[in-house]
């Protein structure tokens, strides 16, 4: 296991670069950091960006790091520049999630203001997806083919699917209680996994949303999850200080790891599916092999 130390407050988000050589992390210490994984050291740090850095992603070409900030701004940064390439007011109350479209031309955001937005990277202006929900949004995921956008509600257990091409809401996935705090699509876009405030993870077949399967093991909020690229395993992490590896076909829990001393607040899968990065309230970013 590789431990990346440098944050001085809770880590809120992590993301791998498309080539797997770099890792970005942001947190409550107002910083965004990019780590060189081959050299096992910090390669770039941007200080005092906002009270917190809540969400981060790389563009598909790896050239830009897109950060969603606790003060509501969306920011595009390049590793060789001190100042942002651009920044824009995005969501009143703070950005909750940022995902990049595989075409490399746009990113999607959501936040506490209940809005879902798309931004063209060449000309960043806020465009709304109308009529999605009137509840605060806490999570977002984009299918690998870029066709489906999923958003999770923070005050009730509901996931809304949106056609990213038409910007129109499609069917929704609902459950009995709890609220959604993390989302991930499988690589073939056939499964959507929400993690909730009760510690449950559900496997929803997108084509048959009435037949979900529950994965039970966490006993508190599931803050992060990701499928391996082959779709055979799902890795989850949560407020019970654990990360867990599941067999998707059987729903069997394969491994339980306790790399962190406090809540595990975020998770990112490497592009090759061999390693996972987790960040926590203990100010640590851990990079570890799934088979450890």
PyMOL commands that set and color helices and strands:
alter all, ss='L'
color gray80, all
select helices_A, chain A and resi 121-123+206-208
alter helices_A, ss='H'
color red, helices_A
select strands_A, chain A and resi 2-5+11-16+22-27+32-36+41-46+53-58+65-69+73-77+86-89+95-100+106-111+116-120+127-128+137-142+148-153+158-163+168-174+180-185+191-196+200-205+213-216+222-227+233-238+243-247+253-257+264-269+275-280+284-289
alter strands_A, ss='S'
color yellow, strands_A
deselect
rebuild
show_as cartoon
